[in-house]
Amino acid sequence: MKTEQVNTPTSAERRFRSKYSYLFFLSADGLGKVASSTRRRSMERTRNSATSQLARGGLVIHSAPSALIRHVEWSVQSLLGENLKLEWKSQPLLPGTFRTSIDWRNTFGLGAKLASALRGWHYLRFEVREESTASADLYRFTPELGIHHAGLDQTGSVIISEHQVVAALNKNFDEDSIRSALENILGKPWDTELEAFRLVDQHESQRLKAI
């Protein structure tokens, strides 16, 4: 009688088959469905990643000397498009200067590029705010104070990191200097200087609504 030879799986093969046993029960059709599902999930992740990079933002130029208006327009148009038209209004707080604002929807990071481009024109006062599903940023600039950047939470409050707090404590040793350092991190000096300019826009908006 002829004896049939039986190939006994090695211990490594048994471990592999035990761990990936589901693979041995998939038909060709099943494998196709798994591959299709994998491709679909990959495409969804790519689509969601692209969507999460979209952001909405706003630029408010509180004051710009008339001599810089055209230069400012070129800077903004180079990032937001040549067809963009800015509508300028006189700034009553600083005769001879003008103000404007614009909103946009674009890829995240445009706000930082705008702030970087505009800060080169020293005599401007402006604010840039950009929000996406993942984060939000605020940039403020005045000739006297320079640029200030802060991350924002969902309520619009400035986020202070542990690193910023530790740095403020390490560089300052009395209550007044620590308080001043924390106020600078929060951007309070910028808020104080720009608040009067914001009120001009608010009062104008309220007056238009009342008409």
C-alpha positions as CSV (number, residue, x, y, z in Angstrom):
1,M,0.0,0.0,0.0
2,K,1.4,3.4,-1.0
3,T,1.7,5.9,1.8
4,E,0.8,9.5,0.9
5,Q,3.3,12.1,2.2
6,V,1.7,14.7,4.4
7,N,3.4,18.1,4.6
8,T,3.1,19.3,8.2
9,P,3.1,23.1,8.5
10,T,6.0,24.5,10.4
11,S,5.4,26.5,13.6
12,A,6.1,29.7,11.7
13,E,3.5,28.8,9.0
14,R,0.9,28.0,11.7
15,R,1.4,31.4,13.4
16,F,1.1,33.1,10.1
17,R,-2.1,31.3,9.2
18,S,-3.5,31.9,12.6
19,K,-2.8,35.6,12.5
20,Y,-4.0,36.1,8.9
21,S,-6.6,33.3,8.7
22,Y,-9.2,35.7,7.2
23,L,-7.1,35.9,4.0
24,F,-7.5,32.2,3.3
25,F,-11.3,32.5,3.3
26,L,-11.6,35.4,0.8
27,S,-12.6,34.5,-2.7
28,A,-11.2,36.4,-5.7
29,D,-14.3,38.5,-5.6
30,G,-13.8,39.2,-1.9
31,L,-10.2,40.3,-2.5
32,G,-11.5,42.7,-5.2
33,K,-13.9,44.2,-2.7
34,V,-11.3,44.6,-0.1
35,A,-8.9,46.3,-2.6
36,S,-11.8,48.5,-3.8
37,S,-12.7,49.4,-0.2
38,T,-9.0,50.2,0.6
39,R,-8.8,52.5,-2.5
40,R,-12.0,54.2,-1.6
41,R,-10.9,54.9,2.0
42,S,-7.5,56.2,0.7
43,M,-9.4,58.6,-1.7
44,E,-11.6,59.8,1.1
45,R,-8.6,60.5,3.3
46,T,-7.0,62.5,0.5
47,R,-10.2,64.4,-0.1
48,N,-10.7,65.2,3.6
49,S,-7.1,66.3,3.9
50,A,-7.5,68.7,1.0
51,T,-10.8,70.0,2.4
52,S,-9.3,70.5,5.9
53,Q,-6.7,72.8,4.3
54,L,-9.3,75.2,3.1
55,A,-9.7,78.3,5.2
56,R,-11.6,81.6,5.4
57,G,-9.9,84.8,6.2
58,G,-10.3,88.5,6.5
59,L,-8.0,91.4,6.1
60,V,-8.6,94.9,7.6
61,I,-6.3,97.7,6.8
62,H,-7.1,100.4,9.3
63,S,-4.8,103.1,7.9
64,A,-2.6,103.4,4.9
65,P,-1.0,106.6,3.6
66,S,-2.3,107.6,0.1
67,A,1.2,107.2,-1.3
68,L,1.2,103.5,-0.4
69,I,-2.3,102.5,-1.6
70,R,-1.2,101.3,-5.0
71,H,1.7,99.3,-3.5
72,V,-0.6,97.7,-1.0
73,E,-3.0,96.7,-3.8
74,W,-0.2,95.1,-5.8
75,S,0.8,93.1,-2.7
76,V,-2.7,91.9,-2.0
77,Q,-3.5,91.2,-5.7
78,S,-0.3,89.1,-6.1
79,L,-1.8,86.7,-3.5
80,L,-5.6,87.0,-4.0
81,G,-5.7,87.6,-7.7
82,E,-5.2,90.4,-10.1
83,N,-9.0,90.9,-10.6
84,L,-9.4,91.9,-6.9
85,K,-10.5,95.4,-6.4
86,L,-10.1,97.1,-3.0
87,E,-12.6,99.8,-2.0
88,W,-10.8,102.5,0.0
89,K,-12.5,105.0,2.5
90,S,-10.9,107.9,4.3
91,Q,-9.7,107.2,7.9
92,P,-11.1,110.0,10.1
93,L,-8.6,109.3,12.9
94,L,-5.6,110.0,10.7
95,P,-6.3,112.6,7.9
96,G,-4.5,111.7,4.7
97,T,-4.8,107.9,5.3
98,F,-7.3,105.4,4.1
99,R,-8.9,102.1,5.2
100,T,-10.3,99.0,3.5
101,S,-11.3,95.4,4.2
102,I,-11.7,92.1,2.3
103,D,-12.7,88.5,3.0
104,W,-11.6,85.4,1.2
105,R,-11.8,81.6,1.0
106,N,-8.6,79.9,0.0
107,T,-6.0,77.4,1.1
108,F,-4.8,77.7,4.7
109,G,-1.6,79.7,5.1
110,L,-2.6,82.7,2.9
111,G,-3.1,84.8,6.0
112,A,0.5,84.4,7.0
113,K,1.7,85.3,3.5
114,L,-0.5,88.5,3.5
115,A,0.8,89.6,6.9
116,S,4.4,89.0,5.7
117,A,3.9,91.0,2.5
118,L,2.1,93.9,4.2
119,R,4.4,94.3,7.2
120,G,7.1,95.5,4.7
121,W,5.1,98.7,4.3
122,H,6.0,100.2,7.6
123,Y,3.3,102.9,7.9
124,L,0.3,100.5,7.7
125,R,-2.0,99.5,10.5
126,F,-3.7,96.2,9.7
127,E,-5.2,92.9,11.1
128,V,-5.4,89.5,9.3
129,R,-7.5,86.7,10.6
130,E,-7.6,83.2,9.2
131,E,-9.7,80.2,10.3
132,S,-9.8,76.6,9.2
133,T,-11.4,73.5,10.8
134,A,-8.1,72.7,12.4
135,S,-6.8,76.1,13.6
136,A,-7.0,79.8,13.6
137,D,-4.5,82.6,13.5
138,L,-4.5,86.4,14.1
139,Y,-1.9,88.8,12.8
140,R,-1.8,92.5,13.9
141,F,0.6,95.2,12.9
142,T,1.2,98.9,13.8
143,P,4.2,101.1,12.9
144,E,5.1,101.5,16.6
145,L,4.7,97.9,17.8
146,G,5.5,95.9,14.7
147,I,3.9,92.5,14.0
148,H,2.1,90.3,16.5
149,H,1.0,86.7,15.8
150,A,-1.3,84.6,17.9
151,G,-3.1,81.3,17.6
152,L,-6.8,81.3,18.5
153,D,-9.2,78.8,20.0
154,Q,-12.7,78.1,18.8
155,T,-14.1,81.1,20.9
156,G,-11.6,83.5,19.4
157,S,-9.4,83.7,22.5
158,V,-5.6,83.9,22.2
159,I,-3.8,80.6,23.0
160,I,-0.7,80.8,25.2
161,S,1.7,77.9,25.1
162,E,3.6,76.4,28.0
163,H,6.8,77.4,26.2
164,Q,5.7,81.1,26.1
165,V,4.8,81.1,29.8
166,V,8.1,79.5,30.8
167,A,10.1,82.0,28.7
168,A,8.2,84.9,30.3
169,L,8.9,83.6,33.8
170,N,12.6,82.9,33.0
171,K,13.3,86.4,31.6
172,N,11.3,88.4,34.2
173,F,11.6,88.4,38.0
174,D,9.0,90.8,39.4
175,E,5.2,90.9,39.1
176,D,5.1,94.0,36.9
177,S,7.5,92.7,34.3
178,I,5.9,89.2,34.3
179,R,2.5,90.9,33.8
180,S,3.9,93.0,30.9
181,A,5.4,90.0,29.2
182,L,2.2,88.0,29.4
183,E,0.2,91.0,28.0
184,N,2.6,91.2,25.1
185,I,2.1,87.5,24.4
186,L,-1.7,88.1,24.4
187,G,-1.3,91.1,22.2
188,K,-2.8,93.7,24.6
189,P,-0.7,96.6,23.4
190,W,-1.9,95.9,19.8
191,D,-5.5,95.7,21.0
192,T,-5.2,99.0,22.8
193,E,-3.8,100.9,19.8
194,L,-6.1,99.3,17.2
195,E,-9.4,99.5,19.2
196,A,-10.1,103.1,18.2
197,F,-9.7,102.2,14.6
198,R,-12.0,99.2,15.0
199,L,-14.7,101.5,16.5
200,V,-14.7,103.6,13.4
201,D,-15.7,100.6,11.3
202,Q,-18.2,99.5,13.9
203,H,-19.9,102.9,14.2
204,E,-20.1,103.1,10.4
205,S,-21.7,99.7,10.2
206,Q,-24.2,100.5,12.8
207,R,-25.1,103.8,11.1
208,L,-25.6,102.0,7.8
209,K,-27.9,99.4,9.4
210,A,-30.0,102.2,11.0
211,I,-30.6,103.9,7.7
